[in-house]
Amino acid sequence: MLVDVSDVVQSLAEFTVSISRPAVPTFDAAGHKVAGSPTVTSASVVLQRPSTDVIQRLPEGVRADARWLMHTTADVRGAKDGTGGHLPDQVTYDGTTYTVVEFEGQTAHGLYRRVILMEGGG
């Protein structure tokens, strides 16, 4: 049975971040790719340093650059979302921009997401 803990996550959220979702590119009449403008929203989140256990569960190429474990009820997409060819969201916190890497989606813990914020590209 899935337990909705999203209210708990929201009550513990003490940081505000900016979430930028890259736009899907379009093509002009000549067939050239035209980049769209990203959608930017803000969200209240819980941030914590990832534990050793969390770090060990990450893919090899992500471990060294993992900086934050973020808990949120916001709609965030990570590099491993499986939604087909999209770029991962970018989260800006305290002047630094991080790439979202999917860690555990909302179905794992009940209507909230746990994602890794990775410094550098995703």
Secondary structure as UniProt FT lines:
FT   HELIX           6..12
FT   STRAND          15..21
FT   STRAND          26..27
FT   TURN            29..30
FT   STRAND          33..34
FT   STRAND          39..48
FT   HELIX           52..57
FT   HELIX           60..63
FT   TURN            64..65
FT   STRAND          66..72
FT   TURN            79..80
FT   STRAND          90..93
FT   TURN            94..95
FT   STRAND          96..104
FT   HELIX           106..109
FT   STRAND          113..119
//
